[in-house]
Amino acid sequence: MERRLQAAEALLARVSGQDALDTAIRAAELYMTAAAQASTKSEANHHRRRCRELIAYAELLKTELAVPQSVEDAVLRGASRLHGCFFPPWNRDPSNADFELGERAQAFTDEADFSLSATQAETFDGWKRPQELLEQRGSKLEDVDLDAELFQTKNQPCDLVQDITTDCSVVAGLSAAVNVLTGKHALLSSIFFPFDHSRGRPRYSPLGKYVIRLNFNGCLRKVTIDDRLPTSSSDRALYVVDRMNESLLWPALLEKAYLKIRGGYDFPGSNSGTDLWVLTGWIPEQVFLQRDEVDINHIWSRIKAAHDAEDVVITIGTGVTSPEEERIAGLVGEHDYAVQGLAGVDGRRWLLVKNPWCVGPVWAGGWLTANPASLASSPGAGEGPQIQQPEATDQNTNAVWVSLEDVAQNFESMYLNWNPRLFPHRQECHFKWEMPQPHLKTALAENPQYAISSAKGGLVWILASRHFQDAEHRILKGRTSHGDTMAAAARQLGFMSILVFDSGGKRVQITGEQTYEGPYVDSPQTLARLDITAGKVYTVVLAQDDFPLPKYTFTLSVFSQKPVEMHPAVDAMSHRKEEIGAWTRRSAGGNAACTTYFSNPQYRLSVPRPTPISILLSTDNRDIPIHADLVWGHGKRVSSVRVRDVVVSSGEYRRGHVVAEAPLVDAGDYTIVCSTFEAGQQAGFGLRVSSDVPVTVTPIPADAAGRLHTPLAPLTLSESVQQRRLPIYADWLTKTTAAAASQGGASHGHGGSLLIRLSVVHGTGPNQVVLAVSGDGEFLDPRVAIRTPEFDIEPRRAHAEGMWLVIEGIGMHNDGHLLKAELFSDSPVQVGVWEDC
């Protein structure tokens, strides 16, 4: 039964619409049966509770299915379920009456599961309400004003720390954001319910129920929790604590609401930028401090005034470090720190950096314990602020003043969360992104793309936000539980970036001509800051690398100073044909210099009327360089390609994907050749041909498929030996072609302009008959493989008259030119040795 329940839950997480309704009903029936068969009372209660939840969810789905929804509404509704809980889009602020106990006999209890890590479970002492915690600390409830005791008034200082919880990014974010939560912006008043606006602080809920408005999965959402907190049997804390007021409740409840949507108290970690985006809705930006192009002077000029105005929240994070590095630097690896203040004094720039751990290493670099402004240079003050040593720090707050230069040197990232009210205009779109077939993953053809423009131009910020989903959470927890570092685990979720093209709002197919490329990040959000030209239409593309899941949902948010128009980008051409192929052991012929070039996959392109043509060739092996040629081949298989034969080429060989584009191709039949750089490189590929008129694309049969390959002994041509021949025989009638090329693609000696011609002849002297000749009789450059047309070896005639492969050259030097030659036949052939003609 347990396996059937798990299968039902897994299916419910993947489906939507009517399928979700049917699955929810079946799952509810399974839980009802499981409750009846349960061996313990607690197990039966658990199954009954889950059954009730599924019935409620099914009723909600019935209501939704009865009302027509837009695609974007469906995306938002589909992203409402996480970890078995439903988080609906926010539709109204709850009233104070929603939190009164009334005639209820018991306080509200949230039935959601909050998982604990093994370390947390060792000291877990049950879930307790604030009243119980106060009594444990010796308070008499009849003497306590719960509103005043549990919820501080605004602007009171607090010192938030974490202990056994692994959510350093959350606590660092809350520590850095205290001023914007309780100060002039009073964000807490719009996200925490109930709230006492007259006193500027949250209100105690007699019902034990709280509603938190969080920003995730595309919109503001309702997260309902109770006030029970996980307690410890030791002096360690399992939730965020204010060391100045251990009874302060709102930070722990905000933390609990956030951890509910992230899967529990065993939260494997995130970054503060993402956490604050969810908690506050402030725009996240990640600055990579270790990049060569980082300008810390520019960073300071951006953040100083904004931080003073409480329009940006700043946190910083370290990268992966060894235990020895942690000991020397006094910094924790893969750890987020709060920035609680900025100061510029005597030309020095300082950040007040706080470690959110209640007990932890102390920064071992130079720092100050007092505000630098109080230590500024004055007559007789010598050199101004004096750098302190670690033993002088105030470890009660874990906060020290660190110079900007030291921050840039020792931290990997700076996370900036910006007040969205800095931008008068905002618009969003929500969409699904199904991962393309493997051969298209390295290209952009199937990626989400949007046209963006502004009549007045100016500053535009574009934020791509990937919605949370259970499957990603399972990957993350699975990797961290097996000992991976947080960075290694996050990499399992893949990377994403924003690319911008100056392509008039038309869809693009590959990278290479982008005017902006953001860093590829393993965070669920990435931001592009642009200064766009008035009237110009840009194409914004969301790119990914190694996304592990088959489908995702996203929100693209645009923040701007002036009105911006945004809509899905359109294809540059109105018609499209696609073919799926592969370079196999027999068909991976290599580049045009390879004698096996003719065996590459080839396609007939029939164009009924003149049209622009775009050819996208992409492979499922990103390490293989590939190439596409459109040639004048009359729709037939070509054995070699000369420059004059090429209509359009994709240029240099390139890994993963290439595009060949022609502004106008006349009506007619053409040949498309798809090649890898080296012969024998095997991979699958996709061929996409776009045009403005309907065209047909059909594979050309590989007439040499399965043919026997007979390599011939190398030969040398020189000024004194300009022609050589080789006898060839067969035991029965055999179709054959011959090929030759420069050995290694270059001539020996002092170079030169060698040109060669291949011929297959019967007889000698005046009785000689030419059966086949390469290049229509022209001498050609052997740096590209040269082939003869197909010819027959007739055994009786070959033995009676003699049959030879003749190679002759012009433009040789005395040092000679080394050539290689091969035969391709449908039956075994015998050959002699090279001889002078």
C-alpha positions in Angstrom: 0.0 0.0 0.0 2.8 2.4 0.9 4.3 2.0 -2.6 0.9 2.7 -4.2 0.5 5.9 -2.1 4.0 7.1 -3.1 3.2 6.4 -6.8 0.0 8.4 -6.5 1.7 11.3 -4.9 4.5 11.3 -7.5 1.9 11.3 -10.3 -0.1 14.0 -8.7 3.0 16.3 -8.7 3.4 15.8 -12.4 -0.1 16.2 -13.9 -2.5 19.1 -14.2 -6.0 19.9 -15.2 -8.5 17.0 -15.5 -5.7 14.5 -15.0 -4.8 16.1 -11.7 -8.5 16.0 -10.6 -8.8 12.3 -11.5 -5.5 11.5 -9.8 -6.4 13.4 -6.6 -9.7 11.5 -6.3 -7.9 8.1 -6.8 -5.2 9.1 -4.2 -7.9 10.1 -1.7 -9.6 6.7 -2.1 -6.2 5.0 -1.5 -5.6 7.0 1.7 -9.0 6.2 2.9 -8.3 2.5 2.4 -4.8 2.9 4.0 -6.4 4.5 7.1 -8.7 1.5 7.5 -5.7 -0.9 7.2 -3.3 1.1 9.4 -1.6 -0.7 12.3 -1.3 2.3 14.6 -3.6 5.1 15.5 -1.1 7.8 14.5 -0.6 6.2 11.1 -4.4 6.1 10.6 -4.7 9.7 11.6 -2.0 10.7 9.2 -3.8 8.9 6.3 -7.2 10.4 7.2 -5.7 13.9 7.3 -4.1 13.4 3.9 -7.4 12.1 2.5 -9.2 15.2 3.7 -6.5 17.4 2.1 -6.8 15.6 -1.2 -10.6 15.9 -1.2 -10.3 19.7 -0.6 -7.8 19.9 -3.4 -10.1 17.9 -5.7 -13.0 20.3 -4.9 -10.7 23.3 -5.8 -9.7 21.7 -9.1 -13.4 21.1 -10.0 -14.0 24.8 -9.5 -11.0 25.8 -11.5 -11.8 23.5 -14.4 -15.3 25.0 -14.6 -13.9 28.4 -15.3 -11.9 29.1 -18.5 -8.3 30.1 -17.8 -5.7 31.8 -19.8 -2.4 30.0 -20.3 -0.7 32.3 -17.8 -3.4 31.7 -15.2 -3.0 28.0 -15.7 0.8 28.3 -15.1 0.2 30.1 -11.8 -2.4 27.7 -10.6 -0.2 24.7 -11.6 2.7 26.2 -9.6 0.6 26.4 -6.4 1.4 22.9 -5.1 4.6 22.2 -3.2 5.4 19.4 -0.8 1.8 18.3 -0.6 0.6 21.8 0.4 -1.5 24.3 -1.6 -0.3 27.9 -1.8 -3.0 29.9 -3.6 -2.3 33.2 -5.3 -3.0 36.1 -3.0 -6.4 37.6 -3.5 -7.1 39.7 -0.3 -5.6 40.6 3.0 -7.2 38.6 5.9 -9.1 40.4 8.5 -8.4 40.4 12.3 -11.5 38.2 12.7 -9.8 35.4 10.8 -7.4 35.0 13.8 -9.8 35.0 16.7 -10.2 31.8 18.7 -14.0 32.4 19.0 -15.9 29.4 20.1 -13.2 27.0 19.0 -12.0 24.6 21.7 -8.5 24.3 20.3 -6.0 26.6 18.6 -5.3 26.1 14.9 -2.8 23.3 14.0 -1.1 23.2 10.6 -1.0 19.6 9.4 1.9 20.2 7.0 5.0 18.1 7.5 8.1 20.0 8.5 11.0 17.6 8.1 14.1 17.7 10.3 17.7 16.7 9.6 19.3 13.9 11.5 21.2 16.4 13.6 18.1 18.3 14.4 16.1 15.2 15.2 18.7 14.2 17.8 17.7 17.1 20.1 14.1 17.6 18.9 11.8 18.0 21.9 8.5 18.5 20.2 6.5 21.4 18.7 5.6 24.0 21.3 3.5 27.2 21.2 4.8 30.6 22.3 2.9 30.4 25.6 4.7 27.1 26.4 8.1 28.6 25.6 7.4 31.6 27.8 6.4 29.3 30.7 9.6 27.3 30.2 11.6 30.6 30.6 9.8 31.3 33.9 7.1 33.7 32.8 3.6 33.7 34.3 1.2 34.0 31.4 -1.3 36.0 33.4 1.4 38.7 33.9 2.4 38.8 30.2 1.2 41.1 27.5 1.6 38.6 24.6 1.4 41.3 22.0 4.3 43.3 23.6 6.3 40.3 24.6 6.2 38.4 21.3 6.3 41.3 18.9 8.7 44.1 19.4 7.7 47.7 18.4 9.3 49.1 15.2 12.9 50.3 15.2 13.9 48.3 18.2 17.3 46.6 17.7 17.6 42.9 17.3 20.4 40.4 16.8 19.0 37.4 14.8 21.1 34.2 14.8 20.8 30.6 13.6 22.0 27.5 15.4 21.2 23.9 14.3 19.1 25.0 11.3 21.0 25.1 8.0 19.3 28.2 6.7 22.2 30.7 7.0 21.0 32.4 3.8 17.5 33.0 5.4 18.8 34.3 8.7 21.5 36.4 7.0 18.7 37.9 4.7 16.4 38.6 7.7 19.3 40.2 9.6 20.2 42.4 6.7 16.5 43.3 6.0 15.4 44.2 9.6 15.4 47.9 8.8 13.3 47.6 5.7 11.0 45.2 7.4 10.4 47.4 10.5 11.7 50.8 9.4 10.3 53.5 7.1 9.2 50.9 4.4 7.5 48.8 7.1 7.4 45.8 4.7 6.4 43.6 7.6 3.0 45.3 7.7 2.2 44.1 4.2 3.4 40.5 4.5 2.6 39.4 8.1 -1.0 38.9 9.3 -2.5 39.8 11.7 -0.7 43.2 12.0 -1.3 46.1 14.4 -0.9 49.1 12.2 -1.4 51.6 15.0 1.6 50.2 16.9 3.6 49.3 13.8 4.1 45.7 14.8 2.6 42.2 14.2 -0.4 41.3 16.4 -0.7 38.2 18.6 -3.1 35.6 17.1 -5.3 34.0 19.8 -6.1 31.3 17.3 -2.4 30.4 16.9 -2.8 30.9 13.1 -0.7 33.3 11.0 -0.8 34.1 7.3 2.3 35.2 5.6 2.3 36.8 2.1 5.3 35.4 0.2 6.5 36.1 -3.3 7.2 32.9 -5.2 6.3 30.8 -8.3 5.1 33.8 -10.3 3.0 35.9 -7.8 2.3 36.8 -4.2 0.9 33.7 -2.5 -0.8 32.9 0.8 1.2 30.7 3.2 -0.7 29.7 6.4 1.1 28.4 9.4 0.5 27.8 13.1 2.7 29.3 15.9 4.2 26.0 17.0 8.0 26.0 16.9 10.5 23.1 17.0 12.1 22.9 20.4 15.4 21.3 21.5 16.1 19.2 24.6 19.5 21.0 24.8 20.4 24.7 24.9 20.6 24.6 21.0 17.9 26.4 19.0 16.1 24.8 16.0 14.7 28.2 14.8 16.0 31.7 14.4 16.4 33.6 17.7 16.9 37.2 18.6 19.6 37.3 21.2 18.3 40.6 22.5 14.8 39.2 23.0 14.5 35.5 22.9 10.7 35.8 23.0 10.5 37.7 19.7 8.3 35.7 17.5 7.9 37.2 14.1 11.4 36.2 12.7 10.8 32.6 13.6 7.3 32.7 12.0 8.7 34.3 8.8 11.4 31.6 8.8 8.8 28.9 9.3 6.6 30.1 6.5 9.6 30.2 4.1 10.8 26.8 5.2 7.3 25.4 4.6 7.5 26.3 0.9 11.2 25.0 0.8 10.4 21.6 2.2 11.2 21.8 6.0 13.7 22.7 8.6 16.3 20.4 7.0 16.4 23.0 4.2 19.6 22.2 2.3 20.4 25.8 1.6 19.9 28.6 -0.9 21.3 32.1 -1.3 20.1 35.3 0.4 19.1 36.9 -2.8 16.6 34.2 -3.6 15.4 34.1 0.0 14.8 37.8 0.2 13.0 37.8 -3.2 10.5 35.4 -1.7 10.3 37.0 1.7 10.1 40.7 0.5 9.6 40.7 -3.2 12.7 42.9 -3.7 14.5 42.4 -6.9 17.5 40.0 -6.6 20.8 40.8 -8.2 24.0 38.6 -7.8 27.4 40.3 -8.3 30.3 37.8 -8.8 33.1 39.5 -6.9 35.9 37.3 -8.2 35.3 38.1 -11.9 38.1 40.1 -13.6 35.6 42.7 -14.9 34.2 43.6 -11.5 34.7 47.3 -10.6 34.3 47.7 -6.8 34.3 51.5 -7.2 31.3 51.2 -9.4 29.6 48.7 -7.0 30.1 51.1 -4.1 28.7 54.1 -6.0 25.6 52.0 -6.8 24.9 50.7 -3.3 26.0 53.4 -0.9 23.2 56.0 -1.4 20.6 53.2 -2.0 21.5 51.5 1.3 21.4 54.8 3.2 17.9 55.3 1.7 16.9 51.7 2.6 16.3 50.9 -1.0 18.7 47.9 -1.2 19.4 45.0 1.1 22.9 43.6 0.9 24.2 40.1 1.8 27.5 38.5 0.8 28.4 34.8 0.4 31.6 32.8 0.4 32.4 30.0 -2.0 33.7 26.5 -1.4 36.7 26.6 0.9 38.9 23.9 2.6 38.9 23.5 6.4 42.4 24.9 6.5 41.3 28.0 4.5 38.3 28.5 6.9 40.7 28.3 9.9 43.1 30.8 8.5 40.6 33.3 7.2 38.0 32.9 10.0 35.3 32.6 7.3 32.9 29.7 6.8 32.7 28.2 3.3 29.5 28.3 1.4 28.0 30.6 3.9 26.0 33.8 3.7 26.7 36.9 5.8 24.5 39.9 6.4 25.6 43.5 5.6 24.0 45.7 8.3 25.7 49.0 7.5 27.9 51.0 5.0 30.4 53.8 5.9 32.8 55.8 3.9 35.5 57.6 6.0 38.8 59.2 5.0 38.7 57.6 1.6 38.1 54.1 3.1 34.9 52.2 2.5 33.5 49.9 5.1 30.8 47.2 5.4 29.3 46.0 8.7 29.4 42.3 8.2 27.6 39.9 10.4 27.9 36.1 10.7 24.3 34.8 11.3 25.7 31.8 13.3 25.2 32.2 17.1 28.6 30.7 17.6 31.2 30.7 14.8 34.6 31.7 13.4 35.6 35.3 13.6 36.9 37.1 10.5 40.7 37.0 10.8 41.4 40.0 8.4 41.6 43.6 9.3 38.3 45.0 10.8 36.9 47.6 13.1 34.5 47.1 16.0 33.2 50.7 16.1 31.5 52.6 13.4 34.3 54.1 11.2 32.6 57.5 11.4 33.3 57.7 15.1 37.0 57.0 14.5 37.5 59.5 11.6 40.7 61.4 11.3 40.9 64.7 13.3 43.7 67.0 14.3 46.1 64.8 16.3 44.3 61.6 15.5 47.2 60.3 13.5 46.2 58.1 10.5 42.5 57.8 11.3 40.7 54.5 11.9 42.9 51.8 13.4 42.6 48.2 12.2 41.7 46.0 15.1 42.8 42.4 15.8 40.4 39.5 16.2 40.5 39.2 19.9 39.0 42.7 20.3 35.8 41.9 18.5 32.4 42.0 20.2 31.3 38.3 19.7 27.8 39.0 21.1 26.7 40.3 17.7 29.2 38.6 15.4 29.4 41.9 13.4 32.5 43.7 12.4 33.4 46.5 10.0 35.3 45.1 7.0 36.8 47.2 4.2 35.3 46.9 0.7 38.6 45.7 -0.7 38.7 42.8 1.9 35.1 41.9 1.0 35.9 41.8 -2.7 39.0 39.6 -2.0 37.5 37.1 0.4 33.9 36.7 -0.7 32.5 35.1 -3.8 29.2 36.9 -4.3 27.4 40.0 -3.2 23.6 39.7 -3.2 21.6 42.9 -3.7 17.9 43.0 -3.3 16.4 46.3 -4.7 13.2 48.0 -3.8 10.9 47.4 -6.8 9.3 50.9 -6.1 12.4 52.4 -7.7 10.8 51.4 -11.0 7.5 53.1 -11.9 6.6 50.4 -14.5 6.4 46.6 -14.1 5.0 43.8 -16.2 5.3 40.1 -16.1 4.6 37.0 -18.2 4.3 33.4 -17.0 5.2 30.5 -19.2 6.0 26.8 -19.4 9.3 25.6 -20.8 9.5 22.0 -21.9 13.0 20.9 -22.5 13.7 20.2 -26.2 14.9 17.0 -27.7 18.5 16.3 -26.8 19.9 17.5 -30.2 18.3 20.9 -29.6 19.5 21.5 -26.1 22.6 23.3 -27.1 20.8 25.6 -29.5 18.2 28.3 -28.7 15.6 27.4 -31.2 13.1 26.1 -28.6 14.0 28.4 -25.8 11.6 31.0 -24.4 12.1 34.3 -26.3 10.4 37.7 -25.9 10.5 40.9 -27.9 11.1 43.9 -25.7 11.0 47.6 -26.7 10.4 51.0 -25.3 9.4 54.1 -27.2 11.5 56.3 -24.8 14.3 53.8 -24.0 16.2 54.0 -20.8 17.0 51.6 -17.9 15.3 48.2 -18.0 15.8 45.4 -15.6 14.7 41.9 -16.7 14.4 39.2 -14.1 13.9 35.5 -15.0 12.6 33.5 -12.1 12.3 29.7 -12.1 9.4 28.3 -10.1 10.1 25.9 -7.3 9.0 22.3 -7.8 9.2 19.2 -5.7 11.4 17.3 -8.2 14.2 19.9 -7.8 13.8 19.7 -4.1 14.3 15.9 -4.2 17.4 16.3 -6.3 18.9 18.9 -3.9 18.2 16.9 -0.8 19.4 13.7 -2.3 22.8 15.2 -3.2 23.3 17.0 0.1 22.3 13.8 2.0 25.1 12.0 0.2 27.7 14.4 1.4 27.9 16.8 -1.6 28.7 20.4 -0.8 25.9 22.9 -1.3 27.6 24.2 -4.5 28.0 20.7 -5.9 24.3 19.9 -5.1 23.1 23.2 -6.6 25.0 22.4 -9.8 22.8 19.3 -10.2 19.9 21.7 -10.9 21.6 23.2 -13.9 22.4 26.8 -14.8 20.6 29.6 -16.6 21.3 32.9 -18.1 19.6 35.8 -20.0 20.8 36.6 -23.5 19.8 39.7 -25.5 20.0 40.0 -29.3 19.6 43.0 -31.5 17.3 41.0 -33.9 14.2 43.1 -34.2 12.2 41.0 -31.8 12.6 37.9 -34.1 13.4 34.5 -32.7 17.1 33.5 -32.8 18.4 30.0 -33.2 22.0 29.9 -31.8 24.3 31.9 -29.6 27.1 34.0 -31.1 25.7 37.4 -31.9 24.2 38.4 -28.6 24.7 42.0 -27.5 24.3 41.0 -23.8 25.1 37.7 -22.1 24.5 37.3 -18.4 26.4 34.9 -16.2 25.2 31.3 -16.1 23.9 30.9 -12.5 22.7 28.0 -10.4 20.2 30.3 -8.6 16.5 30.2 -9.4 16.7 33.8 -10.4 18.9 35.8 -12.8 18.8 39.5 -13.6 19.8 41.5 -16.7 20.3 45.2 -16.3 20.0 47.0 -19.7 20.0 50.5 -21.0 18.0 50.2 -24.2 17.7 52.5 -27.2 14.4 54.2 -27.8 12.3 52.5 -30.5 14.7 49.5 -31.0 13.2 46.1 -30.6 15.3 43.5 -28.8 15.0 39.8 -28.5 15.4 38.5 -24.9 16.3 34.8 -24.7 16.3 32.5 -21.6 19.2 30.1 -21.9 19.9 26.9 -19.8 22.7 24.4 -19.4 22.1 21.0 -17.9 18.6 21.5 -16.6 17.8 17.9 -15.4 13.9 17.9 -15.5 11.7 17.6 -18.6 9.6 20.7 -17.9 9.6 23.9 -15.9 7.5 27.0 -15.3 8.9 30.5 -15.2 8.1 34.1 -14.7 9.8 36.9 -16.7 9.5 40.3 -14.9 10.4 43.6 -16.5 11.1 46.7 -14.3 11.6 50.0 -16.1 11.6 53.8 -15.8 9.6 54.2 -18.9 6.7 52.1 -20.4 8.0 48.9 -22.1 6.2 46.6 -24.6 6.8 42.9 -24.2 5.4 40.0 -26.2 6.6 36.6 -27.4 9.2 36.8 -30.2 8.0 35.6 -33.6 9.8 33.3 -36.0 11.9 35.2 -38.6 10.4 32.9 -41.4 7.0 31.4 -41.7 7.7 27.8 -42.7 9.8 25.1 -41.2 10.9 21.6 -42.0 12.8 19.3 -39.6 14.7 16.0 -40.0 16.3 13.9 -37.3 19.6 12.1 -38.3 22.8 10.7 -36.9 26.5 10.4 -37.7 27.1 6.7 -37.3 30.1 4.5 -37.8 29.3 4.3 -41.5 28.1 7.9 -42.1 30.5 10.0 -40.0 32.6 11.0 -43.0 34.4 14.0 -41.5 35.2 17.4 -43.1 35.8 18.0 -46.8 39.5 17.1 -46.6 38.6 13.5 -45.6 38.3 10.9 -48.3 35.1 9.6 -46.6 33.4 13.0 -46.8 30.9 11.6 -49.4 29.4 9.3 -46.7 28.2 12.2 -44.5 24.4 12.5 -44.2 23.0 14.5 -47.1 19.5 15.9 -47.8 17.7 17.0 -50.9 16.2 20.5 -50.5 13.6 21.4 -53.1 12.7 25.1 -53.4 9.6 26.0 -55.5 10.1 29.8 -55.5 12.9 32.2 -54.5 13.1 32.5 -50.7 15.5 33.2 -47.9 16.8 30.0 -46.3 18.0 29.3 -42.8 19.6 25.9 -41.9 20.0 25.0 -38.3 22.2 21.9 -37.6 22.4 20.9 -33.9 23.7 17.8 -32.2 23.2 16.0 -28.9 27.0 15.9 -28.3 28.1 19.4 -27.4 31.8 18.4 -27.7 31.7 17.6 -31.5 32.4 20.4 -34.0 29.9 20.3 -36.8 29.2 22.0 -40.1 26.5 22.5 -42.7 26.8 23.2 -46.4 24.1 24.0 -49.0 25.5 23.1 -52.4 24.6 23.1 -56.0 24.1 19.3 -56.0 20.8 19.1 -58.0 19.4 17.3 -55.0 21.8 14.4 -55.5 24.5 13.0 -53.3 27.8 14.8 -53.7 31.2 13.2 -53.2 33.2 16.4 -52.7 32.6 20.1 -52.4 34.4 22.9 -54.2 34.1 26.6 -53.2 32.1 27.4 -56.4 29.6 24.6 -55.5 28.6 26.2 -52.2 25.5 28.3 -52.0 25.9 29.0 -48.3 28.0 27.6 -45.5 27.8 27.6 -41.7 31.4 28.9 -41.6 34.0 27.4 -39.3 33.3 24.1 -37.6 31.6 24.8 -34.3 30.7 22.7 -31.3 27.0 21.9 -30.6 25.2 23.8 -33.3 25.6 25.9 -36.4 23.5 28.0 -38.7 23.8 28.6 -42.5 21.7 31.5 -43.8 21.1 32.8 -47.3 19.1 36.0 -47.9 17.7 34.6 -51.2 17.9 31.1 -52.7 16.5 30.6 -56.2 14.0 27.9 -57.1 15.7 24.5 -57.7 17.0 21.4 -56.1 19.9 21.6 -53.7 22.0 19.3 -51.5 22.6 19.8 -47.8 25.7 18.1 -46.4 25.9 17.7 -42.6 29.4 16.9 -41.4 31.6 16.5 -38.3 35.1 17.8 -38.3 36.7 14.4 -37.9 35.7 11.2 -39.6 34.2 8.7 -37.2 32.7 11.1 -34.7 29.3 9.7 -33.8 26.3 11.6 -32.6 22.7 12.3 -33.2 21.6 15.6 -34.8 18.6 17.6 -35.9 18.3 19.5 -39.1 15.8 22.4 -39.3 15.2 24.4 -42.5 13.3 27.6 -42.3 11.9 29.5 -45.3 9.2 32.0 -46.4 7.7 29.5 -48.8 7.0 25.8 -48.3 10.0 23.6 -49.2 10.7 19.9 -49.0 13.6 18.2 -47.3 14.2 14.5 -47.8 17.2 12.3 -47.0 19.4 11.2 -49.9 20.1 7.5 -49.7 23.7 6.7 -48.8 24.8 4.9 -51.9 28.2 4.1 -50.3 26.6 2.7 -47.1 28.1 -0.6 -46.2 30.8 -0.4 -48.8 34.2 -2.0 -48.2 37.0 0.4 -47.5 40.4 -0.4 -49.1 43.2 2.0 -48.0 46.0 2.2 -50.5 49.7 2.7 -49.9 50.8 6.3 -49.7 52.4 7.8 -52.8 54.6 10.8 -53.6 54.3 13.1 -56.6 57.1 15.5 -57.4 58.4 17.6 -60.2 60.2 14.6 -61.6 57.4 12.1 -60.9 54.1 13.8 -61.9 52.0 10.7 -62.6 51.6 7.3 -61.0 49.3 4.3 -61.4 48.1 1.3 -59.4 46.6 -1.9 -60.9 43.2 -2.9 -59.5 41.3 -6.2 -59.9 38.2 -8.0 -58.6 36.8 -11.6 -58.7 33.3 -10.5 -59.7 31.5 -7.4 -61.0 32.1 -4.7 -58.4 30.9 -1.1 -58.2 33.7 1.1 -56.9 34.8 4.7 -56.3 38.3 6.1 -55.7 39.4 9.0 -53.6 42.7 10.8 -52.8 43.8 13.7 -50.6 47.0 15.3 -49.3 48.5 13.3 -46.4 47.6 15.4 -43.3 46.1 18.1 -45.5 49.4 19.7 -46.3 52.3 19.2 -48.7 55.8 18.1 -47.8 58.8 20.2 -48.6 58.5 23.9 -49.3 54.8 24.0 -50.0 53.5 24.9 -53.5 50.2 24.8 -55.2 49.7 21.1 -56.0 46.7 20.2 -58.0 45.8 16.6 -58.9 43.4 14.5 -61.0 42.2 10.9 -60.6 41.4 8.7 -63.5 40.4 5.0 -63.8 41.4 3.5 -67.2 41.4 0.3 -69.2 44.3 -0.6 -71.4 47.4 1.4 -72.4 48.6 3.6 -75.2 46.2 4.3 -78.1 43.8 1.6 -76.8 43.4 3.3 -73.4 39.8 3.9 -72.3 38.9 6.3 -69.5 36.1 4.9 -67.3 35.9 7.6 -64.7 37.7 10.9 -64.0 37.5 13.2 -61.0 36.3 16.9 -61.1 35.0 16.7 -64.7 38.6 16.3 -65.8 39.9 19.4 -63.9 42.9 19.4 -61.7 41.8 20.1 -58.1 43.4 21.0 -54.7 43.9 17.8 -52.8 43.6 19.5 -49.4 39.9 18.7 -50.0 39.3 15.0 -50.8 38.9 14.3 -54.5 36.7 11.5 -55.7 35.9 9.8 -59.0 32.4 9.0 -60.1 31.3 5.4 -59.5 32.7 2.8 -62.0 32.5 -1.0 -62.5 35.4 -3.4 -62.2 34.6 -6.2 -64.7 36.9 -9.1 -63.7 37.5 -10.6 -67.2 38.2 -7.3 -68.9 40.4 -6.1 -66.0 42.6 -9.2 -66.3 42.7 -9.1 -70.1 43.3 -5.4 -70.7 44.6 -4.2 -67.4 42.8 -1.7 -65.2 44.5 1.2 -63.3 43.9 4.0 -60.9 45.9 6.9 -62.3 46.9 9.9 -60.2 48.6 12.8 -61.9 49.6 16.2 -60.6 50.7 19.7 -61.5 52.4 22.4 -59.5 54.8 20.1 -57.7 58.2 20.8 -56.1 61.2 18.6 -56.1 60.8 17.7 -52.4 57.6 15.9 -53.4 54.0 15.8 -52.1 52.7 12.9 -50.1 49.2 11.7 -50.9 46.8 9.1 -49.5 44.3 7.2 -51.6 41.4 4.8 -51.0 38.9 2.6 -52.8 35.3 2.1 -51.7 33.6 -1.0 -53.2 30.6 -3.2 -52.7 32.8 -6.3 -53.0 36.4 -7.1 -52.2 39.0 -5.7 -54.6 42.7 -6.5 -55.1 45.4 -4.0 -55.8 49.0 -4.0 -56.9 51.7 -1.4 -56.1 52.2 2.1 -57.3 54.2 2.3 -60.5 55.4 5.0 -62.9 53.2 5.6 -65.9 
